[in-house]
């Protein structure tokens, strides 16, 4: 009896060792390689098939043994049609079970969409497509869809005012429509803060008009402390019925973004965005306006200036004037400064 019990114990022990070895074989054969790195993610496109996901994971080096992955995936009910899409964080050293559990869960790792000061809707589409699954073509199609724009209360000219430069966390596989829903929500929340809506109303302007003015200010100066002064100057021009005559607007109208000097070609180019030809604000922004520029317009400097020009001394700053004669004096100083620097 003792010999039989001992034999049975040995057999059970061997079975356990065999089972453990098999278990370790599966784990070892399907372990995410340490070379993947700690900050690694895999992106599974929308409408992917199971075979496409397997091929992607193999190509990315996440899965080493396809047969093991397929068998365990079937047992864990991961396979579906289509597969769950998204961006998923993968940890080095994970077993096949950890990997499939993560992909099956739908718990995505968000991406950060960074918006800065793009000039056109086409540039916005190109920029956003670097961060999310939809390509620039699908984003542009939505941006210029008149039916969609009418539905959300915008048009091609003023849609840019929706975008507030910032960093936004979103899911990689969101649709173009979902992206715009997020931007509209962020826009709404932005204008609710810091009495922005009340300030715009007190100025007799809509948020879209404030944004349009801010986009011009944005392209006039890099100095935040000058922005309220320039905003005040332009508002003075509007008040007295004087044309804005803002160089950045004619650059935008002609799309001549590489020019270093505004010429008669620009100022005579017939476009509603040409503020040399048409009074008042252009029909929409000429660029994405930074938060500092938007707030500069809302908190504009109450001055009596109607003119300003660059100093030409390399500082990038401007000289302001209340009268045309004073402005001409500033222009002469500008020319002298350029000559002194050998630029004229």
Buried (B, 14 or more C-beta within 10 A) or exposed (E): EEEEEEEEEEEEEEEEEEEEEEEEEBBEBBBBBEEBEEEBBBBBBEEBEBEBBBBBBBEBEBBBBEEBBBBBBEEBEBBEEBBBBBBBBBBBEBBBBBBBBBBBEEEBBBBEBEBEBBBBBBBBBBBBBEBBBBBBEBBBBBBBBEEBBEEBEBBBBBBBBBBBBEEBEBBBBBBBBBBBEBBBEBBEEBBEEEEBBEBBEEBEBBBBBBBBBBBBBBBBBEEEEBBBBBBBBBBBBBEEEEBBBBBBBBBBBBEBEEEEEBEEEBBEBEBBBBBBBBEEBBBBBBBBBBEBBBBBBBBBBEBEBBBBBBBBBEEEBBBBBBEEEBBEEBBEBBBEBBEEEEEE
